[in-house]
């Protein structure tokens, strides 16, 4: 579970700190940095656990425009089984040379360092001794550990925690039916849902079975989703729809409506929460689907998070989601000076008699 994220000199974030709740709504007008927050979490996840390089993940353009700093600073804190991981990263940019190198990187567990890296000199902190080595300054040491035969259990645990972070903005228009290969991680838009489904079919049948059970209630006649091989040898994801007991009709995944494809994705994430403690960061999940469809999903999301230890951070402007979450947990991002973003609990401005969505519509949050 994500407990805290800190960023300095990243887009509109200057000394920015965010401590999310269990299931939390993130509010704010356009341009205040809501999507940038998810971009930050996605970039940190990608950099830490994949072979992504510094300049690819944190290009010089990601530095705050009105600052003249060359260093970017990041901290992410993650709780797992009652223990707290703290990961820190400092990047040094040289715009004239077009370079970005790791200045400092460290990971600790409950205050005890697992490793430290300063200017490419890695120190592995073990109970009995310390080991040192020189490493690549453009890739995370957490990723590099996964490439060594030497294992450090705490680092492996932290990497696994981040594997269960998902930052998504559903775009059904980009979702294709072809699953060329099994892919363990969905893209931000879920464009590769067919490939992700192929991975789940091989490694996590339980998640798919639960998702099918949900969708049999949500989508009339739905029976299953299964890949089939066409004449050209391509794996195509197809939906099996049974309007009655005697009839079974197969539809290409892309033939489903935009809303139906979004529902498939939403309930796949919900089903994942049964067996894994995931952190789902989702931008405007209500797009493309009806209110009568998003409400049951939200209620089930809260139940799954409470029962199984998952977390959800949701960006939305929708009045119903605002009214649903504000009494529970909602924060508001703002840029009072037009520059740096700040975060604070949502305030009704003393207008408690009005629905929260009406307060937002009138701009009275701080009145």
Secondary structure, DSSP 8 states (H G I E B T S, - for coil): -EEEEEEESBTTBSSEEE---SEEEEE--TTSSHHHHHHHHHHHHHHHHSS--HHHHS-GGGS-TT----EEEEEEEEEETTEEEEEEEEEEEETTTTEEEEEEEEEEETTEEEEEEETTEEEEE-SS-EEEEE--TTS-HHHHHHHSS---HHHHHHHHHHHTEEEE---GGG--SB--S--SS--TT-TTHHHHHHHHHHH-HHHHHHHHHHHHHHSTTEEEEEEEE-TTS-EEEEEEE-SSSS--EEEEGGGS-HHHHHHHHHHHHHHHTTTS--EEEEE-TTTTS-HHHHHHHHHHHHHHHHHH--EEEEE---HHHHHHHHTT-EEEEE-TTSSS-EEEE---TT-TTS-HHHHHHHT-TT-
